[in-house]
Amino acid sequence: LVADGCLIEGEVENSVISRHVIIEKGAKVSNCVLMQGTVVKSGASLSYVITDKNVTVNENRMLMGHSTYPLAISKDSIV
């Protein structure tokens, strides 16, 4: 599910993407909920992650939770 105003150049699978989210080329997002203003930079990989508003995931980062215990990232964080 993808909201209006997103820029998705990477791969997204089974996720909920809010408004104004940017997923750069080479990034992979699966089983995630990304809130407004999240930026996932090139080479990053997210699985079972929930981000609050305005989170930035830097290049080549791997963030992984589990289906019964997802990883939550707080508002305005840079990872």
C-alpha positions in Angstrom: 0.0 0.0 0.0 1.6 3.3 -1.1 0.3 6.8 -0.5 0.5 9.8 -2.8 3.7 11.8 -3.1 6.2 9.0 -2.7 9.3 8.5 -4.7 10.1 4.8 -4.9 13.1 3.7 -7.0 14.1 0.7 -4.9 12.3 -2.6 -4.1 9.2 -2.6 -1.8 7.4 -5.8 -0.8 4.4 -6.3 1.6 4.7 -2.9 3.2 2.7 0.2 4.0 4.3 3.4 2.7 2.9 6.8 3.9 3.1 10.2 2.1 6.4 11.8 1.0 8.5 8.7 1.6 11.6 8.4 -0.5 13.1 4.9 -1.2 16.3 5.4 -3.3 17.5 3.1 -6.0 19.1 -0.1 -4.6 17.2 0.1 -1.3 15.1 -2.9 -0.2 12.0 -2.7 2.0 9.9 -5.7 3.1 7.2 -6.2 5.7 7.6 -2.6 6.9 5.5 0.4 7.9 7.2 3.7 6.9 5.5 6.9 8.1 5.5 10.3 6.5 8.9 11.8 5.5 11.0 8.7 5.9 14.0 8.5 3.6 15.6 5.1 2.9 19.0 5.7 1.1 20.7 3.6 -1.5 21.9 0.2 -0.4 19.8 0.1 2.8 17.8 -3.0 3.6 14.8 -3.0 6.0 12.8 -5.9 7.1 10.0 -5.8 9.8 10.7 -2.2 10.6 8.3 0.5 11.7 9.5 4.1 11.3 7.9 7.2 12.8 7.8 10.5 11.0 11.0 12.0 9.4 13.3 9.1 9.9 16.4 8.8 7.7 18.1 5.4 7.1 21.6 6.0 5.7 23.3 4.2 2.9 24.2 0.5 3.3 22.4 0.0 6.6 20.6 -3.2 7.5 17.7 -3.0 9.9 15.8 -6.2 10.8 13.1 -7.0 13.3 11.0 -10.1 13.4 7.3 -10.7 12.5 6.4 -11.0 16.2 8.7 -8.2 17.4 9.3 -5.5 14.7 12.1 -2.9 15.1 10.6 0.6 15.9 12.5 3.7 15.0 11.5 6.9 16.8 10.6 10.3 15.3 13.3 12.4 13.6 16.0 9.7 14.0 18.9 9.2 11.7 20.1 5.7 11.5 
